[in-house]
């Protein structure tokens, strides 16, 4: 029976949870996730966790934040002056927005606080600073 190794492309069904059991994402009821391992396009802890699995196997993987989306970086939280925003700009706390860096590269931010003069935004990935748990079923090795 074939087992997963680095460089393989696999399909998995998964449920991602926080340590308190809250589900943050799942492929349940939808299409499976296709991942090419070893290309750095997916979180390291997930890739490491599926190595050695065989088709049909189910397993739970604990991913510490350092092997997930990383630690939260306080330098990635900034205040945006409302006077520089368009007139109809009315963000809400928790809202995700796409902004552009000075070099034109798009970046997703989350609104974390509002004041009369500014909007505080966070460029950290929403899952940064969190340990993650994935229940994974290996559907197939392609």
C-alpha positions in Angstrom: 0.0 0.0 0.0 1.3 3.4 -0.9 2.1 5.9 1.8 2.4 9.7 1.6 5.8 11.2 1.0 7.2 14.6 0.4 6.6 15.7 -3.2 3.3 13.8 -3.5 0.0 15.5 -4.4 -2.8 14.3 -2.1 -6.5 14.9 -1.5 -7.8 15.0 2.0 -10.9 15.8 3.9 -10.3 17.8 7.0 -11.8 19.6 9.9 -9.7 22.3 11.5 -10.3 23.2 15.1 -8.9 25.4 17.9 -7.9 23.8 21.2 -11.3 24.6 22.7 -13.0 22.5 20.0 -14.3 25.4 17.9 -14.3 24.5 14.2 -12.7 27.2 12.1 -12.8 25.4 8.7 -13.9 22.1 7.2 -14.2 20.3 3.9 -17.2 18.3 5.2 -20.0 18.3 2.7 -17.8 19.8 0.1 -14.8 19.1 -2.1 -11.7 17.6 -0.7 -8.5 19.7 -0.4 -5.8 19.0 -2.9 -2.2 19.7 -1.6 1.2 19.2 -3.2 3.6 18.5 -0.4 7.0 20.0 -0.1 6.4 23.1 -2.2 5.9 25.4 0.8 2.4 26.3 -0.3 0.8 24.9 2.8 1.4 25.1 6.5 4.4 23.1 7.6 2.7 21.2 10.4 -0.1 20.0 8.2 2.4 18.7 5.6 4.6 17.0 8.2 1.5 15.4 9.7 0.3 13.7 6.6 3.7 12.2 5.7 3.4 8.4 6.2 -0.4 8.2 5.9 -2.0 5.7 3.6 -5.2 6.0 1.6 -8.3 5.9 3.7 -6.4 6.5 7.0 -7.8 9.1 9.4 -5.7 10.9 11.9 -5.7 13.9 14.2 -2.7 16.3 14.0 -1.9 18.9 16.6 -0.1 21.9 15.0 1.7 24.3 17.3 1.5 27.9 16.2 5.1 27.9 15.1 4.4 25.2 12.5 1.0 26.7 11.6 0.5 30.4 10.7 3.3 31.6 13.0 3.3 33.8 16.0 1.4 37.1 16.1 3.6 40.0 15.2 2.6 43.2 16.9 4.5 45.2 14.3 1.9 44.1 11.8 -0.9 46.0 13.6 -1.2 49.7 12.5 -3.4 52.7 12.7 -4.9 54.1 9.4 -5.8 57.8 9.5 -9.5 58.1 8.5 -8.6 61.4 6.8 -6.8 59.3 4.1 -9.8 57.1 3.5 -12.5 57.5 0.9 -15.6 59.5 2.1 -17.8 56.4 2.2 -15.3 54.3 4.1 -17.2 52.8 7.0 -15.4 49.7 8.3 -16.7 47.4 11.1 -14.6 45.6 13.7 -13.8 42.1 12.5 -14.2 43.1 8.8 -11.5 41.9 6.5 -10.3 44.3 3.8 -7.8 44.1 1.0 -5.3 46.9 0.9 -2.2 47.5 -1.1 1.4 48.0 0.1 3.4 50.9 -1.3 4.9 48.4 -3.8 1.4 47.5 -5.1 1.3 44.0 -3.5 -2.2 43.3 -2.1 -2.5 42.4 1.6 -5.5 41.3 3.6 -6.1 43.2 6.9 -8.6 42.7 9.7 -10.2 45.8 11.3 -9.5 45.4 15.1 -10.5 48.8 16.5 -12.2 52.0 15.5 -11.9 55.6 16.8 -13.1 58.9 15.4 -9.7 59.7 13.9 -8.3 56.2 12.9 -9.0 52.6 12.1 -6.7 50.0 13.7 -5.8 47.2 11.3 -4.0 43.9 11.7 -2.0 42.3 8.9 -1.4 39.1 10.7 -3.0 36.0 9.3 -6.3 35.4 11.3 -4.9 32.1 12.6 -1.5 33.4 13.6 -0.7 32.9 17.3 -3.1 29.9 17.5 -2.4 26.2 18.0 -4.5 24.2 15.5 -5.9 20.7 15.5 -6.8 19.0 12.2 -8.8 15.8 11.8 -7.7 14.5 8.4 -8.8 11.6 6.2 -6.5 10.8 3.3 -8.7 10.4 0.3 -6.1 9.6 -2.3 -2.5 10.0 -3.4 -2.5 11.4 -6.9 
